Amino acid sequence: MKKDIILSGVGGQGILSIATVIGQAALKSGLYMKQAEVHGMSQRGGDVQSNLRISNQPIASDLIPTGKCDIILSLDPMEALRYLPYLNSEGWLITNETPFINIPNYPSEESIKAELDKLPHKIVLNVNEVAKQVGSPRVANIVLLGATVPFLDIEYEKVKESIREIFQRKGEDIVALNLKALEAGKEIAENRI
């Protein structure tokens, strides 16, 4: 088992929280894990990216080579497109369809959608809207994580345990909200595969 995952978005969206949950779930599953992240620009609106490598064998490098990524997980569609050269031919892109427009020359939504439509393996969903329906826009990142669960090859219970442990200091209501967001994203992905 080996999964190379690139997580991307902009500062403040919760990309590194997703990486933490996946990494902890991988370790709970007895897997090896390496992570490299760029979060010096993680102030609200800056580019945030993380390489997460999971395997049942030791991992030499924490960086994913071009064309070798199994999953790109992105909270911003333009950031998803930035990392497409890393995606392998059988890889999956799971992205939010709603852009976080933080620059004056942000591409049009139509041009981004046209590029996304070219991909054979993708799940594009409005995590912001799903998060609101679940109960809080702050769990959009966990909705996206949920949509990734079917592709991770990590037991769903391990992901749920990791969410419980990571968010327990914030109280049971926050844990329950995050678990509800995870389930909503997972159901959407399973219905689209």
SULHUHU-V129894 format. One record per residue. N is the residue number from 1. SS is DSSP state (~ for helix, > for strand, _ for the rest). PHI is phi in radians with two decimals (999 if undefined). Layout:
n=N ss=SS phi=PHI
n=N ss=SS phi=PHI
This chain:
n=1 ss=_ phi=999
n=2 ss=> phi=-2.61
n=3 ss=> phi=-2.35
n=4 ss=> phi=-1.91
n=5 ss=> phi=-2.20
n=6 ss=> phi=-1.91
n=7 ss=> phi=-1.91
n=8 ss=> phi=-2.49
n=9 ss=> phi=2.97
n=10 ss=> phi=-2.15
n=11 ss=_ phi=-0.96
n=12 ss=_ phi=1.67
n=13 ss=_ phi=-1.54
n=14 ss=_ phi=1.70
n=15 ss=~ phi=-1.04
n=16 ss=~ phi=-1.21
n=17 ss=~ phi=-1.16
n=18 ss=~ phi=-1.06
n=19 ss=~ phi=-1.04
n=20 ss=~ phi=-1.10
n=21 ss=~ phi=-1.11
n=22 ss=~ phi=-1.10
n=23 ss=~ phi=-1.05
n=24 ss=~ phi=-1.14
n=25 ss=~ phi=-1.12
n=26 ss=~ phi=-1.12
n=27 ss=~ phi=-1.11
n=28 ss=~ phi=-1.10
n=29 ss=_ phi=-1.54
n=30 ss=_ phi=1.36
n=31 ss=_ phi=-1.64
n=32 ss=> phi=-1.45
n=33 ss=> phi=-2.60
n=34 ss=> phi=-2.33
n=35 ss=> phi=-2.44
n=36 ss=> phi=-2.26
n=37 ss=> phi=-2.44
n=38 ss=> phi=-1.96
n=39 ss=_ phi=-2.36
n=40 ss=_ phi=-1.14
n=41 ss=_ phi=-1.73
n=42 ss=_ phi=-1.40
n=43 ss=_ phi=-1.07
n=44 ss=_ phi=-0.89
n=45 ss=_ phi=1.77
n=46 ss=_ phi=-1.48
n=47 ss=> phi=-1.14
n=48 ss=> phi=-2.24
n=49 ss=> phi=-2.54
n=50 ss=> phi=-2.45
n=51 ss=> phi=-1.72
n=52 ss=> phi=-2.23
n=53 ss=> phi=-2.04
n=54 ss=> phi=-2.23
n=55 ss=> phi=-2.78
n=56 ss=_ phi=-1.55
n=57 ss=_ phi=-2.08
n=58 ss=_ phi=-0.96
n=59 ss=_ phi=-1.96
n=60 ss=_ phi=-1.38
n=61 ss=_ phi=-2.13
n=62 ss=_ phi=-1.60
n=63 ss=_ phi=-1.77
n=64 ss=_ phi=-1.62
n=65 ss=_ phi=-1.22
n=66 ss=_ phi=-0.97
n=67 ss=_ phi=1.38
n=68 ss=_ phi=-2.03
n=69 ss=> phi=-1.34
n=70 ss=> phi=-1.55
n=71 ss=> phi=-2.48
n=72 ss=> phi=-1.92
n=73 ss=> phi=-2.07
n=74 ss=> phi=-2.40
n=75 ss=_ phi=-1.57
n=76 ss=_ phi=-2.45
n=77 ss=~ phi=-1.13
n=78 ss=~ phi=-1.18
n=79 ss=~ phi=-1.13
n=80 ss=~ phi=-1.04
n=81 ss=~ phi=-1.11
n=82 ss=~ phi=-1.00
n=83 ss=_ phi=-1.78
n=84 ss=~ phi=-0.97
n=85 ss=~ phi=-1.03
n=86 ss=~ phi=-1.46
n=87 ss=> phi=-1.27
n=88 ss=> phi=-1.39
n=89 ss=> phi=-1.12
n=90 ss=> phi=-1.80
n=91 ss=> phi=-1.26
n=92 ss=> phi=-1.99
n=93 ss=> phi=-1.85
n=94 ss=> phi=-2.12
n=95 ss=> phi=-2.47
n=96 ss=> phi=-1.27
n=97 ss=_ phi=-1.48
n=98 ss=_ phi=-1.59
n=99 ss=_ phi=-1.33
n=100 ss=_ phi=-1.83
n=101 ss=_ phi=-1.40
n=102 ss=_ phi=-2.17
n=103 ss=_ phi=-2.36
n=104 ss=_ phi=-1.15
n=105 ss=_ phi=-1.84
n=106 ss=_ phi=-1.04
n=107 ss=_ phi=-1.06
n=108 ss=_ phi=-1.16
n=109 ss=~ phi=-1.05
n=110 ss=~ phi=-1.14
n=111 ss=~ phi=-1.21
n=112 ss=~ phi=-1.16
n=113 ss=~ phi=-1.05
n=114 ss=~ phi=-1.07
n=115 ss=~ phi=-1.18
n=116 ss=~ phi=-1.11
n=117 ss=~ phi=-1.10
n=118 ss=_ phi=-1.29
n=119 ss=_ phi=-1.45
n=120 ss=_ phi=-1.34
n=121 ss=_ phi=-2.14
n=122 ss=> phi=-2.65
n=123 ss=> phi=-2.25
n=124 ss=> phi=-2.04
n=125 ss=> phi=-2.49
n=126 ss=_ phi=-1.59
n=127 ss=~ phi=-1.14
n=128 ss=~ phi=-1.10
n=129 ss=~ phi=-1.19
n=130 ss=~ phi=-1.09
n=131 ss=~ phi=-1.06
n=132 ss=~ phi=-1.09
n=133 ss=~ phi=-1.13
n=134 ss=~ phi=-1.22
n=135 ss=_ phi=2.49
n=136 ss=_ phi=-2.87
n=137 ss=~ phi=-1.12
n=138 ss=~ phi=-1.26
n=139 ss=~ phi=-1.78
n=140 ss=~ phi=-1.00
n=141 ss=~ phi=-1.11
n=142 ss=~ phi=-1.32
n=143 ss=~ phi=-1.05
n=144 ss=~ phi=-1.10
n=145 ss=~ phi=-1.00
n=146 ss=~ phi=-1.02
n=147 ss=~ phi=-1.18
n=148 ss=~ phi=-1.58
n=149 ss=~ phi=-0.86
n=150 ss=~ phi=-1.09
n=151 ss=~ phi=-1.84
n=152 ss=~ phi=-1.40
n=153 ss=_ phi=1.06
n=154 ss=_ phi=-2.14
n=155 ss=_ phi=-0.94
n=156 ss=~ phi=-0.98
n=157 ss=~ phi=-1.06
n=158 ss=~ phi=-1.18
n=159 ss=~ phi=-1.16
n=160 ss=~ phi=-1.10
n=161 ss=~ phi=-1.05
n=162 ss=~ phi=-1.11
n=163 ss=~ phi=-1.08
n=164 ss=~ phi=-1.00
n=165 ss=~ phi=-1.18
n=166 ss=~ phi=-1.22
n=167 ss=~ phi=-1.75
n=168 ss=~ phi=-1.06
n=169 ss=~ phi=-1.17
n=170 ss=~ phi=-1.61
n=171 ss=_ phi=1.85
n=172 ss=~ phi=-1.10
n=173 ss=~ phi=-1.11
n=174 ss=~ phi=-1.21
n=175 ss=~ phi=-1.04
n=176 ss=~ phi=-1.08
n=177 ss=~ phi=-1.11
n=178 ss=~ phi=-1.18
n=179 ss=~ phi=-1.17
n=180 ss=~ phi=-1.15
n=181 ss=~ phi=-1.14
n=182 ss=~ phi=-1.04
n=183 ss=~ phi=-1.12
n=184 ss=~ phi=-1.09
n=185 ss=~ phi=-1.13
n=186 ss=~ phi=-1.06
n=187 ss=~ phi=-1.09
n=188 ss=~ phi=-1.06
n=189 ss=~ phi=-1.09
n=190 ss=~ phi=-1.08
n=191 ss=~ phi=-1.31
n=192 ss=~ phi=-1.81
n=193 ss=_ phi=-1.28
